[in-house]
């Protein structure tokens, strides 16, 4: 039976309190017909038994809840994809375990504003950690959260989470949504509450993600995978923009380490090698006038030049370092992903010169 809305909740080793926080925010919705709603909870192969799921189904008997447990842990993106594949809602909404609907009018507002003439209903997101609202999807500030997405739009454009990404998986999915130019209704209402919990798996991973470039490996892999998609679509403007974006981000962040007095870590070397693969994939001439103009334009947008925070004098050296960077091992699992260097190169039909003996 088709539904009006599917809410997809990935979970991994979460407490009963976190699951109840998310489900309570749904059951408290006013003036909404719950017969039009399905909830899919996807357990990413939890290793603890903190929750009696039969008891959850009993407590929330008024909600149509499907509980799916995966046989292998692959991260939240894969769990959300399983939820998508098993959904029947006209619209879908992603809600992470422990987060909640902002107030008791969210679904009522959705039901009033949904229309056949939109692909996304974009709302705002409240961040409990900093006690402020993020701007919505139209400002590229909430990723996949706080948006109701028409499932038909996802299916017709074959938009999927990438199974290789554990981090940056939401950014990858968001970029695909934007690529297909969805018709968006933007509301000033807030629908999503990002509930800060320092003990949660997500927040602990987030600390690791941010610590000393922890998320950069996944960010570069995300860009490589997107470029592979854009190349197949012959979307070369999007392709070039993605390459420029990640190069600028890395140059900004790495400058004090590569050209200053700070130490260069093994993690950074691995990221540089991934950038090497990205440049090989792009086949961009970093010495060309066109590339230089695109790069400077992005730096102006990021206010690098205005702020004088990162000098431009070492760009040539930066690209030289990338192109001459050697791999520290082809069999290691790339941080924040489900793929090794060997597997990535094989998937994208990339070869390393040194490995071929050239």
C-alpha positions as CSV (number, residue, x, y, z in Angstrom):
1,X,0.0,0.0,0.0
2,X,1.4,3.4,-1.0
3,X,1.8,6.1,1.7
4,X,2.0,9.8,1.6
5,X,5.4,9.9,3.5
6,X,8.2,7.6,4.5
7,X,10.6,8.6,7.3
8,X,13.9,6.7,7.1
9,X,15.9,6.3,10.4
10,X,19.3,4.6,10.2
11,X,20.6,3.3,13.6
12,X,23.7,1.7,14.9
13,X,24.4,0.6,18.5
14,X,22.0,3.3,19.7
15,X,20.3,3.5,23.0
16,X,16.6,3.1,23.7
17,X,16.4,6.8,24.7
18,X,17.7,7.9,21.3
19,X,15.3,5.8,19.3
20,X,12.4,7.0,21.6
21,X,13.5,10.6,21.1
22,X,13.0,10.3,17.3
23,X,9.8,8.3,17.5
24,X,8.3,10.4,20.2
25,X,8.7,13.5,18.0
26,X,6.7,11.7,15.3
27,X,3.9,10.3,17.5
28,X,3.4,13.8,19.0
29,X,2.5,15.3,15.6
30,X,-0.9,17.0,15.7
31,X,-3.6,17.0,13.0
32,X,-1.8,14.4,10.9
33,X,-3.3,11.1,9.7
34,X,-0.7,8.5,10.7
35,X,-2.3,5.9,8.3
36,X,-0.5,7.9,5.5
37,X,2.9,7.5,7.1
38,X,5.4,4.7,7.2
39,X,8.6,4.7,9.2
40,X,11.6,2.5,8.2
41,X,14.2,1.9,10.8
42,X,17.4,0.4,9.3
43,X,19.8,-1.2,11.8
44,X,23.3,-1.1,10.4
45,X,24.3,-4.4,11.9
46,X,24.4,-3.2,15.6
47,X,26.8,-5.2,17.8
48,X,24.9,-4.4,21.0
49,X,21.5,-5.5,22.2
50,X,20.4,-2.3,23.9
51,X,16.9,-2.3,22.3
52,X,14.1,-4.8,22.3
53,X,12.6,-4.0,18.9
54,X,9.5,-6.0,19.5
55,X,8.9,-3.8,22.5
56,X,9.4,-0.7,20.3
57,X,6.8,-2.0,17.9
58,X,4.4,-2.5,20.8
59,X,4.9,0.9,22.3
60,X,4.4,2.7,19.0
61,X,1.6,0.4,17.7
62,X,-0.1,3.5,16.2
63,X,2.7,4.0,13.8
64,X,3.4,1.8,10.8
65,X,7.1,0.9,11.6
66,X,9.3,-1.5,9.6
67,X,12.4,-2.7,11.3
68,X,15.2,-4.0,9.0
69,X,18.6,-5.3,10.3
70,X,21.5,-5.5,7.9
71,X,24.0,-8.4,7.9
72,X,27.0,-6.1,7.3
73,X,27.9,-2.6,8.7
74,X,28.6,-0.2,5.8
75,X,27.6,3.2,7.3
76,X,24.6,5.4,7.3
77,X,24.5,6.0,3.6
78,X,24.0,2.4,2.8
79,X,21.4,2.0,5.6
80,X,19.4,5.0,4.2
81,X,19.6,3.4,0.7
82,X,18.1,0.2,2.0
83,X,15.4,2.3,3.6
84,X,14.8,4.0,0.2
85,X,14.7,0.7,-1.6
86,X,12.0,-0.6,0.7
87,X,9.9,2.6,0.9
88,X,6.5,3.3,-0.6
89,X,5.9,6.9,0.4
90,X,5.2,9.6,-2.2
91,X,7.8,11.7,-0.3
92,X,10.8,10.5,1.8
93,X,12.4,12.3,4.8
94,X,15.7,11.3,6.4
95,X,15.9,11.5,10.2
96,X,19.0,10.3,12.1
97,X,18.5,8.3,15.3
98,X,18.5,10.7,18.3
99,X,17.5,13.6,16.2
100,X,13.8,14.7,16.1
101,X,11.1,16.6,14.3
102,X,11.4,20.2,15.5
103,X,7.8,20.6,16.9
104,X,4.4,19.0,16.7
105,X,3.3,20.8,13.5
106,X,6.0,19.5,11.1
107,X,3.9,16.8,9.4
108,X,0.8,19.1,9.3
109,X,2.8,21.7,7.5
110,X,4.2,19.1,5.1
111,X,0.7,17.7,4.3
112,X,-0.6,21.2,3.5
113,X,2.3,22.2,1.3
114,X,3.0,19.0,-0.7
115,X,2.0,19.3,-4.3
116,X,2.4,17.4,-7.5
117,X,4.4,20.4,-8.9
118,X,7.4,20.1,-6.5
119,X,10.2,17.6,-6.1
120,X,11.5,19.0,-2.8
121,X,9.9,20.8,0.1
122,X,12.8,22.5,1.9
123,X,12.6,23.6,5.5
124,X,15.2,24.8,8.0
125,X,17.2,22.8,10.5
126,X,17.8,23.7,14.2
127,X,21.2,22.8,15.6
128,X,20.8,22.2,19.3
129,X,24.6,22.2,19.8
130,X,24.9,25.8,18.9
131,X,21.3,26.9,19.5
132,X,20.8,28.3,16.0
133,X,18.9,27.6,12.8
134,X,20.7,26.6,9.6
135,X,19.5,28.0,6.4
136,X,17.8,25.4,4.2
137,X,18.6,23.3,1.2
138,X,18.4,26.2,-1.2
139,X,21.4,27.7,0.6
140,X,23.4,24.5,0.5
141,X,23.5,24.5,4.3
142,X,21.5,21.5,5.6
143,X,22.6,18.7,3.2
144,X,19.9,16.0,3.0
145,X,18.2,17.0,6.3
146,X,15.0,19.0,6.8
147,X,13.9,18.3,3.2
148,X,10.9,16.2,2.0
149,X,11.9,14.6,-1.3
150,X,9.5,13.2,-3.8
151,X,10.4,9.5,-4.2
152,X,9.5,9.6,-7.9
153,X,12.2,12.2,-8.5
154,X,14.8,10.0,-6.8
155,X,13.7,6.9,-8.7
156,X,13.3,8.5,-12.1
157,X,16.8,10.0,-11.9
158,X,18.4,6.8,-10.4
159,X,19.7,8.9,-7.4
160,X,21.4,6.6,-4.9
161,X,23.7,6.8,-1.9
162,X,27.2,5.6,-2.9
163,X,28.0,2.3,-1.2
164,X,31.7,3.2,-0.9
165,X,31.2,6.2,1.4
166,X,30.8,6.1,5.1
167,X,31.5,9.9,5.5
168,X,30.4,12.5,3.0
169,X,27.7,10.2,1.9
170,X,25.0,12.8,2.5
171,X,27.0,15.4,0.5
172,X,27.3,13.0,-2.4
173,X,23.5,12.3,-2.4
174,X,22.8,16.1,-2.1
175,X,25.0,16.9,-5.1
176,X,23.1,14.4,-7.2
177,X,19.8,15.9,-6.1
178,X,21.0,19.4,-7.2
179,X,22.4,18.0,-10.5
180,X,18.9,17.0,-11.7
181,X,17.5,20.5,-11.0
182,X,14.6,19.7,-8.6
183,X,11.6,22.0,-8.3
184,X,11.9,23.3,-4.8
185,X,9.4,24.8,-2.5
186,X,11.3,26.7,0.2
187,X,9.7,27.3,3.6
188,X,10.9,29.4,6.5
189,X,9.5,26.7,8.8
190,X,11.9,24.5,10.8
191,X,11.3,20.8,10.6
192,X,14.5,19.1,11.8
193,X,16.2,19.3,15.2
194,X,19.8,18.2,15.3
195,X,20.1,17.0,18.9
196,X,23.7,17.2,20.2
197,X,24.8,14.1,22.1
198,X,28.5,13.9,22.7
199,X,28.2,10.1,23.5
200,X,26.5,9.2,20.2
201,X,28.3,7.2,17.6
202,X,27.7,9.9,15.0
203,X,29.1,12.7,17.2
204,X,32.2,10.6,18.2
205,X,32.8,9.9,14.5
206,X,32.2,13.6,13.8
207,X,35.1,14.4,16.2
208,X,37.3,11.9,14.4
209,X,36.1,13.3,11.1
210,X,37.2,16.8,12.0
211,X,40.3,16.0,13.9
212,X,43.5,16.8,11.8
213,X,41.9,16.4,8.4
214,X,40.0,13.2,9.4
215,X,37.3,13.8,6.8
216,X,39.4,14.9,3.9
217,X,40.1,11.4,2.5
218,X,36.4,10.7,2.2
219,X,35.9,14.2,0.8
220,X,38.4,13.5,-2.0
221,X,36.9,10.1,-2.7
222,X,33.5,11.7,-2.9
223,X,34.8,14.1,-5.5
224,X,36.5,11.3,-7.5
225,X,33.2,9.4,-7.5
226,X,31.2,12.5,-8.5
227,X,33.6,13.2,-11.3
228,X,33.2,9.7,-12.5
229,X,29.4,10.3,-12.6
230,X,29.8,13.7,-14.3
231,X,32.2,12.3,-16.9
232,X,29.6,9.6,-17.9
233,X,26.9,12.3,-18.1
234,X,29.3,14.6,-20.1
235,X,28.6,17.3,-17.5
236,X,32.0,18.9,-17.8
237,X,31.2,22.1,-16.1
238,X,30.0,20.2,-13.0
239,X,33.1,18.0,-13.4
240,X,35.5,21.0,-13.4
241,X,33.7,22.8,-10.6
242,X,34.0,19.7,-8.4
243,X,37.7,19.3,-9.0
244,X,38.3,23.1,-8.3
245,X,36.3,23.0,-5.2
246,X,38.2,20.1,-3.5
247,X,41.6,21.5,-4.6
248,X,40.8,24.9,-3.1
249,X,39.6,23.3,0.1
250,X,42.8,21.2,0.4
251,X,45.2,24.0,-0.5
252,X,43.6,26.3,2.1
253,X,43.8,23.7,4.8
254,X,47.2,22.2,4.0
255,X,49.2,25.3,3.3
256,X,50.6,25.8,6.9
257,X,51.6,22.1,7.0
258,X,53.1,21.7,3.5
259,X,54.9,25.1,3.3
260,X,55.1,26.1,7.0
261,X,56.7,24.8,10.1
262,X,54.0,22.3,11.0
263,X,54.5,18.5,10.6
264,X,53.1,16.6,7.7
265,X,51.3,13.4,8.9
266,X,50.9,10.1,7.2
267,X,47.2,10.9,6.9
268,X,48.0,14.0,4.9
269,X,50.3,12.0,2.5
270,X,47.4,9.6,1.9
271,X,45.1,12.5,1.1
272,X,47.7,14.0,-1.3
273,X,47.8,10.7,-3.1
274,X,44.0,10.6,-3.4
275,X,44.3,14.1,-4.9
276,X,46.8,12.7,-7.3
277,X,44.2,10.2,-8.5
278,X,41.6,13.0,-8.8
279,X,43.9,15.0,-11.1
280,X,44.6,11.8,-13.2
281,X,40.8,11.3,-13.4
282,X,40.2,14.9,-14.4
283,X,43.1,15.1,-17.0
284,X,43.0,18.9,-16.2
285,X,46.1,20.9,-17.2
286,X,47.0,22.7,-14.0
287,X,49.2,25.1,-16.0
288,X,46.5,26.2,-18.4
289,X,45.1,29.8,-18.3
290,X,41.5,28.5,-18.1
291,X,42.3,26.4,-15.0
292,X,44.0,29.3,-13.3
293,X,41.0,31.5,-13.9
294,X,38.6,28.9,-12.5
295,X,40.8,28.4,-9.5
296,X,41.2,32.1,-8.7
297,X,37.5,32.6,-9.2
298,X,36.7,30.0,-6.5
299,X,39.3,31.5,-4.2
300,X,37.6,34.9,-4.5
301,X,34.3,33.2,-3.7
302,X,35.8,31.7,-0.6
303,X,37.3,35.1,0.3
304,X,40.8,33.6,0.5
305,X,42.4,36.4,-1.4
306,X,40.4,39.2,0.3
307,X,41.4,37.9,3.7
308,X,45.0,37.2,2.8
309,X,44.7,34.1,5.0
310,X,46.3,31.8,2.5
311,X,48.9,33.1,0.0
312,X,48.8,32.1,-3.6
313,X,52.5,31.9,-4.1
314,X,52.8,28.1,-3.6
315,X,50.1,26.8,-5.9
316,X,52.6,25.4,-8.4
317,X,54.5,23.7,-5.6
318,X,51.2,22.3,-4.3
319,X,50.3,20.7,-7.6
320,X,53.8,19.4,-8.0
321,X,53.5,17.7,-4.6
322,X,50.2,16.1,-5.6
323,X,51.5,14.8,-8.9
324,X,54.7,13.3,-7.4
325,X,53.1,11.9,-4.2
326,X,53.7,8.2,-3.8
327,X,51.2,5.8,-2.4
328,X,51.9,4.5,1.1
329,X,50.1,1.2,0.4
330,X,47.5,0.1,-2.0
331,X,45.6,-2.3,0.2
332,X,44.7,0.0,3.1
333,X,41.0,0.9,3.6
334,X,40.6,4.6,2.8
335,X,39.4,6.4,5.9
336,X,35.7,7.2,6.0
337,X,35.0,4.7,3.2
338,X,34.3,1.0,2.5
339,X,37.0,0.8,-0.3
340,X,40.7,0.3,-0.6
341,X,43.0,2.2,-2.9
342,X,43.3,-0.8,-5.1
343,X,39.5,-1.2,-5.3
344,X,39.0,2.5,-6.0
345,X,41.6,2.5,-8.8
346,X,40.1,-0.7,-10.3
347,X,36.5,0.6,-10.1
348,X,37.4,3.9,-11.8
349,X,39.9,2.2,-14.3
350,X,42.7,4.3,-12.9
351,X,46.3,3.2,-12.9
352,X,49.3,4.6,-11.0
353,X,52.4,5.2,-13.1
354,X,54.8,3.8,-10.5
355,X,52.7,0.7,-10.0
356,X,52.9,0.1,-13.8
357,X,56.6,0.7,-13.7
358,X,56.4,3.7,-16.0
